[in-house]
Structure formats: C-alpha cells, structure tokens
Amino acid sequence: MWIETISVVAGKLLATNAEFGSNSATSELFAWAQVPAQSADAYRDVTVDVISEVASNDEKPFREIHLPNAFVVNYSERYNDKMGVGEFALTLRQKVDKLDDVKSNK
C-alpha cells in the first residue's frame, strides 16, 4: 500500500502576477475543488513536485509523486490585505481502489 493523501501542496497568491496573469493556475485549482466527488471530472492525473526550501535556489524537485486518479479533499486560501499576498493549500487524495498506481521517481 502507498500514500493515501498528499496534504501539503501549498503556495503563494500574489495580488499581481505579470508572468502568469492573475493567479490563473490557482483559479483552476479553485474551480477543480468545486467539482462534486461523484463527477468523473473530479478525478485528475496529478504530478506533485516536492521542492525543499533549504536545498537550493534552483527549485529542482527532490521527489516527484504521480497520482493518476487524484481528487480534491480540501482547498483553502488565506489573504493578507496589507501586503497583497495570500497563501493557498490543497489536500489531494488518490482514489482508494487505485492506491497501487501512485508512483514516485525517488
């Protein structure tokens, strides 16, 4: 049996983001989190790159985890209106009958 939940998928939300627009990738995560679990659209093929803040500045992942049938358990956002920065957190779970399909490159 493998990992059942990836619970620490987190990142920053910036008030302005010239490179990616207005947090378009996190907007997609937010929309995915709204899909009911009974829908086939709730399941996605997800690859999680685990990056260590202390490793180096090149942000190369030290582990890559592939969940071929992941769904959102929880999505949350927190904002700091004084700094124009927020944070998001996403909790994913692999479909229970597909746990053996979860793979890691390391």
Biopython code that builds the backbone (N, CA, C, O; Angstrom):
import numpy as np
from Bio.PDB.StructureBuilder import StructureBuilder

atoms = [
    (1, "MET", "N", (0.834, -1.179, 0.000)),
    (1, "MET", "CA", (0.000, 0.000, 0.000)),
    (1, "MET", "C", (0.880, 1.243, 0.000)),
    (1, "MET", "O", (1.956, 1.236, 0.597)),
    (2, "TRP", "N", (0.442, 2.303, -0.656)),
    (2, "TRP", "CA", (1.205, 3.520, -0.819)),
    (2, "TRP", "C", (0.573, 4.664, -0.061)),
    (2, "TRP", "O", (-0.328, 4.441, 0.747)),
    (3, "ILE", "N", (1.022, 5.883, -0.301)),
    (3, "ILE", "CA", (0.469, 7.053, 0.377)),
    (3, "ILE", "C", (-0.986, 7.231, -0.043)),
    (3, "ILE", "O", (-1.338, 7.043, -1.207)),
    (4, "GLU", "N", (-1.802, 7.588, 0.902)),
    (4, "GLU", "CA", (-3.208, 7.820, 0.594)),
    (4, "GLU", "C", (-3.502, 9.294, 0.361)),
    (4, "GLU", "O", (-4.361, 9.632, -0.453)),
    (5, "THR", "N", (-2.808, 10.165, 1.059)),
    (5, "THR", "CA", (-3.103, 11.588, 0.946)),
    (5, "THR", "C", (-1.837, 12.403, 0.780)),
    (5, "THR", "O", (-0.831, 12.148, 1.442)),
    (6, "ILE", "N", (-1.888, 13.372, -0.095)),
    (6, "ILE", "CA", (-0.856, 14.389, -0.189)),
    (6, "ILE", "C", (-1.487, 15.630, 0.424)),
    (6, "ILE", "O", (-2.394, 16.217, -0.166)),
    (7, "SER", "N", (-1.024, 16.034, 1.591)),
    (7, "SER", "CA", (-1.723, 17.112, 2.278)),
    (7, "SER", "C", (-1.010, 18.442, 2.258)),
    (7, "SER", "O", (-1.591, 19.450, 2.660)),
    (8, "VAL", "N", (0.227, 18.482, 1.805)),
    (8, "VAL", "CA", (0.947, 19.743, 1.844)),
    (8, "VAL", "C", (1.300, 20.185, 0.430)),
    (8, "VAL", "O", (2.463, 20.159, 0.028)),
    (9, "VAL", "N", (0.308, 20.581, -0.294)),
    (9, "VAL", "CA", (0.514, 21.237, -1.574)),
    (9, "VAL", "C", (0.105, 22.669, -1.314)),
    (9, "VAL", "O", (-1.080, 22.965, -1.163)),
    (10, "ALA", "N", (1.083, 23.560, -1.260)),
    (10, "ALA", "CA", (0.811, 24.937, -0.859)),
    (10, "ALA", "C", (1.625, 25.902, -1.692)),
    (10, "ALA", "O", (2.620, 25.527, -2.312)),
    (11, "GLY", "N", (1.191, 27.145, -1.696)),
    (11, "GLY", "CA", (1.917, 28.159, -2.436)),
    (11, "GLY", "C", (1.407, 29.542, -2.140)),
    (11, "GLY", "O", (0.523, 29.728, -1.303)),
    (12, "LYS", "N", (1.961, 30.505, -2.824)),
    (12, "LYS", "CA", (1.631, 31.917, -2.626)),
    (12, "LYS", "C", (0.629, 32.391, -3.665)),
    (12, "LYS", "O", (0.636, 31.940, -4.810)),
    (13, "LEU", "N", (-0.226, 33.302, -3.247)),
    (13, "LEU", "CA", (-1.138, 34.017, -4.133)),
    (13, "LEU", "C", (-0.688, 35.474, -4.119)),
    (13, "LEU", "O", (-0.638, 36.094, -3.057)),
    (14, "LEU", "N", (-0.363, 36.021, -5.273)),
    (14, "LEU", "CA", (0.096, 37.398, -5.349)),
    (14, "LEU", "C", (-0.985, 38.276, -5.955)),
    (14, "LEU", "O", (-1.721, 37.838, -6.840)),
    (15, "ALA", "N", (-1.083, 39.509, -5.485)),
    (15, "ALA", "CA", (-2.101, 40.422, -5.992)),
    (15, "ALA", "C", (-1.922, 40.668, -7.477)),
    (15, "ALA", "O", (-2.907, 40.733, -8.212)),
    (16, "THR", "N", (-0.694, 40.804, -7.933)),
    (16, "THR", "CA", (-0.413, 40.935, -9.353)),
    (16, "THR", "C", (0.686, 39.954, -9.700)),
    (16, "THR", "O", (1.652, 39.785, -8.956)),
    (17, "ASN", "N", (0.524, 39.317, -10.831)),
    (17, "ASN", "CA", (1.495, 38.323, -11.254)),
    (17, "ASN", "C", (1.678, 38.492, -12.759)),
    (17, "ASN", "O", (0.928, 37.913, -13.545)),
    (18, "ALA", "N", (2.671, 39.283, -13.162)),
    (18, "ALA", "CA", (2.867, 39.614, -14.576)),
    (18, "ALA", "C", (3.146, 38.387, -15.433)),
    (18, "ALA", "O", (2.733, 38.334, -16.591)),
    (19, "GLU", "N", (3.840, 37.404, -14.877)),
    (19, "GLU", "CA", (4.222, 36.233, -15.669)),
    (19, "GLU", "C", (3.038, 35.333, -15.989)),
    (19, "GLU", "O", (2.929, 34.832, -17.108)),
    (20, "PHE", "N", (2.140, 35.117, -15.011)),
    (20, "PHE", "CA", (1.051, 34.153, -15.185)),
    (20, "PHE", "C", (-0.333, 34.790, -15.198)),
    (20, "PHE", "O", (-1.326, 34.062, -15.217)),
    (21, "GLY", "N", (-0.439, 36.091, -15.188)),
    (21, "GLY", "CA", (-1.742, 36.721, -15.096)),
    (21, "GLY", "C", (-2.165, 36.756, -13.642)),
    (21, "GLY", "O", (-1.319, 36.727, -12.748)),
    (22, "SER", "N", (-3.438, 36.817, -13.401)),
    (22, "SER", "CA", (-3.919, 36.947, -12.022)),
    (22, "SER", "C", (-4.144, 35.582, -11.389)),
    (22, "SER", "O", (-5.283, 35.153, -11.203)),
    (23, "ASN", "N", (-3.049, 34.903, -11.060)),
    (23, "ASN", "CA", (-3.114, 33.611, -10.377)),
    (23, "ASN", "C", (-3.988, 32.607, -11.119)),
    (23, "ASN", "O", (-4.783, 31.901, -10.499)),
    (24, "SER", "N", (-3.848, 32.538, -12.439)),
    (24, "SER", "CA", (-4.708, 31.686, -13.249)),
    (24, "SER", "C", (-4.602, 30.214, -12.867)),
    (24, "SER", "O", (-5.607, 29.503, -12.897)),
    (25, "ALA", "N", (-3.405, 29.738, -12.508)),
    (25, "ALA", "CA", (-3.264, 28.329, -12.133)),
    (25, "ALA", "C", (-4.020, 28.031, -10.842)),
    (25, "ALA", "O", (-4.652, 26.981, -10.719)),
    (26, "THR", "N", (-3.959, 28.944, -9.885)),
    (26, "THR", "CA", (-4.696, 28.709, -8.638)),
    (26, "THR", "C", (-6.199, 28.884, -8.846)),
    (26, "THR", "O", (-6.998, 28.287, -8.123)),
    (27, "SER", "N", (-6.584, 29.689, -9.816)),
    (27, "SER", "CA", (-8.013, 29.804, -10.151)),
    (27, "SER", "C", (-8.538, 28.471, -10.670)),
    (27, "SER", "O", (-9.672, 28.084, -10.386)),
    (28, "GLU", "N", (-7.696, 27.771, -11.436)),
    (28, "GLU", "CA", (-8.078, 26.449, -11.929)),
    (28, "GLU", "C", (-8.183, 25.442, -10.792)),
    (28, "GLU", "O", (-9.080, 24.599, -10.791)),
    (29, "LEU", "N", (-7.273, 25.523, -9.824)),
    (29, "LEU", "CA", (-7.356, 24.645, -8.647)),
    (29, "LEU", "C", (-8.635, 24.916, -7.868)),
    (29, "LEU", "O", (-9.311, 23.987, -7.426)),
    (30, "PHE", "N", (-8.961, 26.192, -7.703)),
    (30, "PHE", "CA", (-10.184, 26.573, -7.005)),
    (30, "PHE", "C", (-11.410, 25.985, -7.700)),
    (30, "PHE", "O", (-12.299, 25.446, -7.042)),
    (31, "ALA", "N", (-11.458, 26.086, -9.030)),
    (31, "ALA", "CA", (-12.586, 25.535, -9.797)),
    (31, "ALA", "C", (-12.646, 24.022, -9.667)),
    (31, "ALA", "O", (-13.733, 23.461, -9.529)),
    (32, "TRP", "N", (-11.494, 23.346, -9.708)),
    (32, "TRP", "CA", (-11.456, 21.885, -9.553)),
    (32, "TRP", "C", (-11.992, 21.480, -8.183)),
    (32, "TRP", "O", (-12.702, 20.481, -8.066)),
    (33, "ALA", "N", (-11.663, 22.236, -7.163)),
    (33, "ALA", "CA", (-12.117, 21.918, -5.805)),
    (33, "ALA", "C", (-13.640, 21.988, -5.680)),
    (33, "ALA", "O", (-14.209, 21.393, -4.765)),
    (34, "GLN", "N", (-14.305, 22.704, -6.585)),
    (34, "GLN", "CA", (-15.766, 22.845, -6.536)),
    (34, "GLN", "C", (-16.507, 21.686, -7.204)),
    (34, "GLN", "O", (-17.724, 21.570, -7.067)),
    (35, "VAL", "N", (-15.784, 20.833, -7.921)),
    (35, "VAL", "CA", (-16.418, 19.720, -8.646)),
    (35, "VAL", "C", (-16.835, 18.644, -7.639)),
    (35, "VAL", "O", (-16.011, 18.209, -6.834)),
    (36, "PRO", "N", (-18.092, 18.209, -7.670)),
    (36, "PRO", "CA", (-18.552, 17.166, -6.734)),
    (36, "PRO", "C", (-17.792, 15.851, -6.938)),
    (36, "PRO", "O", (-17.470, 15.480, -8.067)),
    (37, "ALA", "N", (-17.517, 15.166, -5.854)),
    (37, "ALA", "CA", (-16.749, 13.909, -5.898)),
    (37, "ALA", "C", (-17.429, 12.844, -6.749)),
    (37, "ALA", "O", (-16.753, 11.942, -7.244)),
    (38, "GLN", "N", (-18.724, 12.920, -6.932)),
    (38, "GLN", "CA", (-19.451, 11.932, -7.730)),
    (38, "GLN", "C", (-19.215, 12.110, -9.226)),
    (38, "GLN", "O", (-19.512, 11.212, -10.014)),
    (39, "SER", "N", (-18.685, 13.258, -9.618)),
    (39, "SER", "CA", (-18.454, 13.556, -11.030)),
    (39, "SER", "C", (-17.139, 12.943, -11.500)),
    (39, "SER", "O", (-16.156, 12.924, -10.759)),
    (40, "ALA", "N", (-17.125, 12.447, -12.724)),
    (40, "ALA", "CA", (-15.886, 11.919, -13.303)),
    (40, "ALA", "C", (-14.843, 13.022, -13.452)),
    (40, "ALA", "O", (-13.644, 12.744, -13.448)),
    (41, "ASP", "N", (-15.289, 14.272, -13.582)),
    (41, "ASP", "CA", (-14.372, 15.410, -13.704)),
    (41, "ASP", "C", (-13.617, 15.708, -12.414)),
    (41, "ASP", "O", (-12.669, 16.493, -12.421)),
    (42, "ALA", "N", (-14.025, 15.093, -11.311)),
    (42, "ALA", "CA", (-13.349, 15.318, -10.033)),
    (42, "ALA", "C", (-11.984, 14.648, -9.989)),
    (42, "ALA", "O", (-11.131, 15.031, -9.188)),
    (43, "TYR", "N", (-11.772, 13.660, -10.835)),
    (43, "TYR", "CA", (-10.518, 12.893, -10.823)),
    (43, "TYR", "C", (-9.581, 13.400, -11.901)),
    (43, "TYR", "O", (-9.958, 13.536, -13.065)),
    (44, "ARG", "N", (-8.345, 13.678, -11.489)),
    (44, "ARG", "CA", (-7.348, 14.207, -12.415)),
    (44, "ARG", "C", (-6.026, 13.458, -12.266)),
    (44, "ARG", "O", (-5.743, 12.850, -11.234)),
    (45, "ASP", "N", (-5.250, 13.521, -13.303)),
    (45, "ASP", "CA", (-3.898, 12.973, -13.306)),
    (45, "ASP", "C", (-2.983, 14.088, -12.796)),
    (45, "ASP", "O", (-2.837, 15.120, -13.451)),
    (46, "VAL", "N", (-2.370, 13.883, -11.633)),
    (46, "VAL", "CA", (-1.604, 14.942, -10.964)),
    (46, "VAL", "C", (-0.180, 14.480, -10.699)),
    (46, "VAL", "O", (0.053, 13.348, -10.274)),
    (47, "THR", "N", (0.756, 15.363, -10.955)),
    (47, "THR", "CA", (2.141, 15.140, -10.572)),
    (47, "THR", "C", (2.521, 16.229, -9.582)),
    (47, "THR", "O", (2.384, 17.417, -9.874)),
    (48, "VAL", "N", (2.999, 15.826, -8.413)),
    (48, "VAL", "CA", (3.410, 16.759, -7.369)),
    (48, "VAL", "C", (4.933, 16.776, -7.338)),
    (48, "VAL", "O", (5.569, 15.743, -7.127)),
    (49, "ASP", "N", (5.509, 17.951, -7.550)),
    (49, "ASP", "CA", (6.952, 18.139, -7.420)),
    (49, "ASP", "C", (7.217, 18.636, -6.010)),
    (49, "ASP", "O", (6.719, 19.691, -5.617)),
    (50, "VAL", "N", (7.998, 17.881, -5.247)),
    (50, "VAL", "CA", (8.332, 18.258, -3.874)),
    (50, "VAL", "C", (9.644, 19.022, -3.928)),
    (50, "VAL", "O", (10.675, 18.481, -4.327)),
    (51, "ILE", "N", (9.593, 20.295, -3.519)),
    (51, "ILE", "CA", (10.758, 21.168, -3.572)),
    (51, "ILE", "C", (11.105, 21.588, -2.152)),
    (51, "ILE", "O", (10.239, 22.020, -1.391)),
    (52, "SER", "N", (12.364, 21.458, -1.807)),
    (52, "SER", "CA", (12.835, 21.850, -0.489)),
    (52, "SER", "C", (13.306, 23.293, -0.518)),
    (52, "SER", "O", (14.098, 23.669, -1.381)),
    (53, "GLU", "N", (12.827, 24.105, 0.419)),
    (53, "GLU", "CA", (13.276, 25.489, 0.506)),
    (53, "GLU", "C", (14.743, 25.579, 0.903)),
    (53, "GLU", "O", (15.433, 26.520, 0.510)),
    (54, "VAL", "N", (15.220, 24.623, 1.667)),
    (54, "VAL", "CA", (16.597, 24.693, 2.166)),
    (54, "VAL", "C", (17.604, 24.081, 1.200)),
    (54, "VAL", "O", (18.807, 24.268, 1.381)),
    (55, "ALA", "N", (17.158, 23.369, 0.199)),
    (55, "ALA", "CA", (18.078, 22.666, -0.702)),
    (55, "ALA", "C", (18.916, 23.633, -1.527)),
    (55, "ALA", "O", (20.145, 23.596, -1.468)),
    (56, "SER", "N", (18.260, 24.499, -2.295)),
    (56, "SER", "CA", (18.989, 25.450, -3.137)),
    (56, "SER", "C", (17.998, 26.408, -3.766)),
    (56, "SER", "O", (16.786, 26.272, -3.599)),
    (57, "ASN", "N", (18.519, 27.362, -4.480)),
    (57, "ASN", "CA", (17.661, 28.342, -5.142)),
    (57, "ASN", "C", (17.159, 27.891, -6.502)),
    (57, "ASN", "O", (16.307, 28.560, -7.086)),
    (58, "ASP", "N", (17.662, 26.775, -7.026)),
    (58, "ASP", "CA", (17.248, 26.348, -8.361)),
    (58, "ASP", "C", (15.886, 25.657, -8.370)),
    (58, "ASP", "O", (15.353, 25.373, -9.443)),
    (59, "GLU", "N", (15.319, 25.385, -7.210)),
    (59, "GLU", "CA", (13.988, 24.805, -7.060)),
    (59, "GLU", "C", (13.800, 23.498, -7.816)),
    (59, "GLU", "O", (12.704, 23.208, -8.296)),
    (60, "LYS", "N", (14.857, 22.714, -7.923)),
    (60, "LYS", "CA", (14.718, 21.394, -8.536)),
    (60, "LYS", "C", (14.020, 20.476, -7.543)),
    (60, "LYS", "O", (14.388, 20.443, -6.369)),
    (61, "PRO", "N", (13.032, 19.740, -7.992)),
    (61, "PRO", "CA", (12.341, 18.826, -7.069)),
    (61, "PRO", "C", (13.257, 17.700, -6.604)),
    (61, "PRO", "O", (14.029, 17.142, -7.384)),
    (62, "PHE", "N", (13.156, 17.379, -5.317)),
    (62, "PHE", "CA", (13.910, 16.225, -4.843)),
    (62, "PHE", "C", (13.061, 14.966, -4.908)),
    (62, "PHE", "O", (13.575, 13.862, -4.724)),
    (63, "ARG", "N", (11.784, 15.115, -5.164)),
    (63, "ARG", "CA", (10.904, 13.972, -5.371)),
    (63, "ARG", "C", (9.740, 14.408, -6.248)),
    (63, "ARG", "O", (9.267, 15.542, -6.167)),
    (64, "GLU", "N", (9.292, 13.491, -7.081)),
    (64, "GLU", "CA", (8.130, 13.714, -7.928)),
    (64, "GLU", "C", (7.156, 12.578, -7.632)),
    (64, "GLU", "O", (7.515, 11.404, -7.720)),
    (65, "ILE", "N", (5.928, 12.932, -7.281)),
    (65, "ILE", "CA", (4.915, 11.925, -6.949)),
    (65, "ILE", "C", (3.791, 12.017, -7.972)),
    (65, "ILE", "O", (3.250, 13.093, -8.224)),
    (66, "HIS", "N", (3.453, 10.890, -8.548)),
    (66, "HIS", "CA", (2.407, 10.844, -9.577)),
    (66, "HIS", "C", (1.168, 10.163, -9.017)),
    (66, "HIS", "O", (1.224, 9.014, -8.577)),
    (67, "LEU", "N", (0.052, 10.878, -9.037)),
    (67, "LEU", "CA", (-1.243, 10.355, -8.615)),
    (67, "LEU", "C", (-2.161, 10.362, -9.839)),
    (67, "LEU", "O", (-2.663, 11.422, -10.214)),
    (68, "PRO", "N", (-2.390, 9.212, -10.466)),
    (68, "PRO", "CA", (-3.158, 9.201, -11.708)),
    (68, "PRO", "C", (-4.666, 9.393, -11.532)),
    (68, "PRO", "O", (-5.354, 9.704, -12.505)),
    (69, "ASN", "N", (-5.190, 9.218, -10.339)),
    (69, "ASN", "CA", (-6.629, 9.382, -10.094)),
    (69, "ASN", "C", (-6.848, 10.183, -8.813)),
    (69, "ASN", "O", (-7.464, 9.696, -7.865)),
    (70, "ALA", "N", (-6.345, 11.401, -8.793)),
    (70, "ALA", "CA", (-6.429, 12.240, -7.592)),
    (70, "ALA", "C", (-7.709, 13.062, -7.594)),
    (70, "ALA", "O", (-8.239, 13.418, -8.647)),
    (71, "PHE", "N", (-8.193, 13.355, -6.396)),
    (71, "PHE", "CA", (-9.317, 14.267, -6.253)),
    (71, "PHE", "C", (-9.051, 15.191, -5.075)),
    (71, "PHE", "O", (-8.253, 14.876, -4.193)),
    (72, "VAL", "N", (-9.726, 16.335, -5.068)),
    (72, "VAL", "CA", (-9.515, 17.349, -4.041)),
    (72, "VAL", "C", (-10.345, 17.020, -2.804)),
    (72, "VAL", "O", (-11.561, 16.847, -2.882)),
    (73, "VAL", "N", (-9.669, 16.939, -1.673)),
    (73, "VAL", "CA", (-10.347, 16.754, -0.392)),
    (73, "VAL", "C", (-10.654, 18.120, 0.218)),
    (73, "VAL", "O", (-11.723, 18.331, 0.792)),
    (74, "ASN", "N", (-9.686, 19.056, 0.084)),
    (74, "ASN", "CA", (-9.869, 20.382, 0.651)),
    (74, "ASN", "C", (-9.011, 21.385, -0.107)),
    (74, "ASN", "O", (-7.904, 21.074, -0.545)),
    (75, "TYR", "N", (-9.540, 22.586, -0.254)),
    (75, "TYR", "CA", (-8.793, 23.698, -0.833)),
    (75, "TYR", "C", (-9.100, 24.924, 0.004)),
    (75, "TYR", "O", (-10.261, 25.214, 0.294)),
    (76, "SER", "N", (-8.059, 25.642, 0.391)),
    (76, "SER", "CA", (-8.290, 26.853, 1.179)),
    (76, "SER", "C", (-7.350, 27.955, 0.731)),
    (76, "SER", "O", (-6.274, 27.704, 0.188)),
    (77, "GLU", "N", (-7.789, 29.190, 0.975)),
    (77, "GLU", "CA", (-6.981, 30.359, 0.685)),
    (77, "GLU", "C", (-7.032, 31.295, 1.881)),
    (77, "GLU", "O", (-8.074, 31.461, 2.516)),
    (78, "ARG", "N", (-5.881, 31.905, 2.179)),
    (78, "ARG", "CA", (-5.784, 32.919, 3.234)),
    (78, "ARG", "C", (-5.161, 34.150, 2.608)),
    (78, "ARG", "O", (-4.285, 34.046, 1.750)),
    (79, "TYR", "N", (-5.616, 35.319, 3.041)),
    (79, "TYR", "CA", (-5.133, 36.561, 2.452)),
    (79, "TYR", "C", (-4.608, 37.507, 3.515)),
    (79, "TYR", "O", (-5.077, 37.516, 4.653)),
    (80, "ASN", "N", (-3.614, 38.312, 3.115)),
    (80, "ASN", "CA", (-3.106, 39.401, 3.921)),
    (80, "ASN", "C", (-3.306, 40.650, 3.090)),
    (80, "ASN", "O", (-2.518, 40.917, 2.183)),
    (81, "ASP", "N", (-4.342, 41.421, 3.377)),
    (81, "ASP", "CA", (-4.683, 42.562, 2.539)),
    (81, "ASP", "C", (-3.676, 43.704, 2.628)),
    (81, "ASP", "O", (-3.657, 44.566, 1.749)),
    (82, "LYS", "N", (-2.855, 43.733, 3.647)),
    (82, "LYS", "CA", (-1.869, 44.801, 3.766)),
    (82, "LYS", "C", (-0.661, 44.565, 2.860)),
    (82, "LYS", "O", (-0.042, 45.522, 2.394)),
    (83, "MET", "N", (-0.327, 43.320, 2.613)),
    (83, "MET", "CA", (0.855, 43.011, 1.815)),
    (83, "MET", "C", (0.500, 42.578, 0.389)),
    (83, "MET", "O", (1.393, 42.462, -0.450)),
    (84, "GLY", "N", (-0.768, 42.338, 0.098)),
    (84, "GLY", "CA", (-1.170, 41.900, -1.236)),
    (84, "GLY", "C", (-0.757, 40.483, -1.555)),
    (84, "GLY", "O", (-0.606, 40.116, -2.720)),
    (85, "VAL", "N", (-0.576, 39.688, -0.517)),
    (85, "VAL", "CA", (-0.122, 38.311, -0.684)),
    (85, "VAL", "C", (-1.094, 37.391, 0.037)),
    (85, "VAL", "O", (-1.623, 37.727, 1.097)),
    (86, "GLY", "N", (-1.316, 36.243, -0.548)),
    (86, "GLY", "CA", (-2.129, 35.222, 0.095)),
    (86, "GLY", "C", (-1.422, 33.882, -0.008)),
    (86, "GLY", "O", (-0.359, 33.764, -0.619)),
    (87, "GLU", "N", (-2.021, 32.896, 0.589)),
    (87, "GLU", "CA", (-1.495, 31.536, 0.527)),
    (87, "GLU", "C", (-2.637, 30.595, 0.201)),
    (87, "GLU", "O", (-3.779, 30.828, 0.595)),
    (88, "PHE", "N", (-2.322, 29.531, -0.520)),
    (88, "PHE", "CA", (-3.325, 28.502, -0.758)),
    (88, "PHE", "C", (-2.796, 27.172, -0.254)),
    (88, "PHE", "O", (-1.587, 26.953, -0.176)),
    (89, "ALA", "N", (-3.713, 26.299, 0.083)),
    (89, "ALA", "CA", (-3.358, 24.936, 0.490)),
    (89, "ALA", "C", (-4.351, 23.985, -0.166)),
    (89, "ALA", "O", (-5.554, 24.242, -0.203)),
    (90, "LEU", "N", (-3.825, 22.891, -0.677)),
    (90, "LEU", "CA", (-4.625, 21.918, -1.402)),
    (90, "LEU", "C", (-4.354, 20.539, -0.824)),
    (90, "LEU", "O", (-3.200, 20.129, -0.707)),
    (91, "THR", "N", (-5.403, 19.829, -0.464)),
    (91, "THR", "CA", (-5.270, 18.454, 0.021)),
    (91, "THR", "C", (-5.842, 17.530, -1.036)),
    (91, "THR", "O", (-7.005, 17.642, -1.423)),
    (92, "LEU", "N", (-5.002, 16.613, -1.496)),
    (92, "LEU", "CA", (-5.402, 15.653, -2.525)),
    (92, "LEU", "C", (-5.425, 14.254, -1.952)),
    (92, "LEU", "O", (-4.718, 13.949, -0.991)),
    (93, "ARG", "N", (-6.231, 13.421, -2.539)),
    (93, "ARG", "CA", (-6.258, 12.003, -2.176)),
    (93, "ARG", "C", (-6.360, 11.202, -3.458)),
    (93, "ARG", "O", (-7.055, 11.586, -4.399)),
    (94, "GLN", "N", (-5.664, 10.095, -3.480)),
    (94, "GLN", "CA", (-5.744, 9.166, -4.604)),
    (94, "GLN", "C", (-6.992, 8.307, -4.441)),
    (94, "GLN", "O", (-7.330, 7.906, -3.328)),
    (95, "LYS", "N", (-7.662, 8.030, -5.521)),
    (95, "LYS", "CA", (-8.835, 7.155, -5.500)),
    (95, "LYS", "C", (-8.457, 5.840, -4.808)),
    (95, "LYS", "O", (-7.445, 5.229, -5.152)),
    (96, "VAL", "N", (-9.257, 5.408, -3.848)),
    (96, "VAL", "CA", (-8.890, 4.303, -2.960)),
    (96, "VAL", "C", (-8.616, 2.993, -3.687)),
    (96, "VAL", "O", (-7.747, 2.231, -3.264)),
    (97, "ASP", "N", (-9.328, 2.715, -4.761)),
    (97, "ASP", "CA", (-9.084, 1.464, -5.472)),
    (97, "ASP", "C", (-7.913, 1.561, -6.453)),
    (97, "ASP", "O", (-7.620, 0.607, -7.174)),
    (98, "LYS", "N", (-7.250, 2.716, -6.476)),
    (98, "LYS", "CA", (-6.109, 2.927, -7.366)),
    (98, "LYS", "C", (-4.839, 3.298, -6.594)),
    (98, "LYS", "O", (-3.913, 3.865, -7.175)),
    (99, "LEU", "N", (-4.781, 2.987, -5.298)),
    (99, "LEU", "CA", (-3.625, 3.351, -4.479)),
    (99, "LEU", "C", (-2.319, 2.752, -5.004)),
    (99, "LEU", "O", (-1.267, 3.384, -4.909)),
    (100, "ASP", "N", (-2.378, 1.559, -5.547)),
    (100, "ASP", "CA", (-1.155, 0.928, -6.068)),
    (100, "ASP", "C", (-0.610, 1.634, -7.311)),
    (100, "ASP", "O", (0.519, 1.370, -7.725)),
    (101, "ASP", "N", (-1.402, 2.529, -7.908)),
    (101, "ASP", "CA", (-0.958, 3.235, -9.097)),
    (101, "ASP", "C", (-0.132, 4.487, -8.774)),
    (101, "ASP", "O", (0.446, 5.089, -9.680)),
    (102, "VAL", "N", (-0.070, 4.884, -7.505)),
    (102, "VAL", "CA", (0.726, 6.047, -7.102)),
    (102, "VAL", "C", (2.201, 5.671, -7.226)),
    (102, "VAL", "O", (2.633, 4.630, -6.731)),
    (103, "LYS", "N", (2.962, 6.531, -7.893)),
    (103, "LYS", "CA", (4.391, 6.268, -8.124)),
    (103, "LYS", "C", (5.223, 7.482, -7.722)),
    (103, "LYS", "O", (4.757, 8.621, -7.739)),
    (104, "SER", "N", (6.466, 7.194, -7.363)),
    (104, "SER", "CA", (7.445, 8.235, -7.062)),
    (104, "SER", "C", (8.710, 7.949, -7.834)),
    (104, "SER", "O", (9.076, 6.791, -8.030)),
    (105, "ASN", "N", (9.387, 9.008, -8.278)),
    (105, "ASN", "CA", (10.616, 8.810, -9.037)),
    (105, "ASN", "C", (11.816, 8.563, -8.135)),
    (105, "ASN", "O", (12.874, 8.174, -8.630)),
    (106, "LYS", "N", (11.689, 8.777, -6.826)),
    (106, "LYS", "CA", (12.828, 8.588, -5.920)),
    (106, "LYS", "C", (12.387, 7.989, -4.614)),
    (106, "LYS", "O", (13.212, 7.760, -3.729)),
]
sb = StructureBuilder()
sb.init_structure("model")
sb.init_model(0)
sb.init_chain("A")
sb.init_seg("    ")
for serial, (resi, resn, name, xyz) in enumerate(atoms, 1):
    if name == "N":
        sb.init_residue(resn, " ", resi, " ")
    sb.init_atom(name, np.array(xyz, "f"), 0.0, 1.0, " ", f" {name:<3s}", serial, name[0])
structure = sb.get_structure()
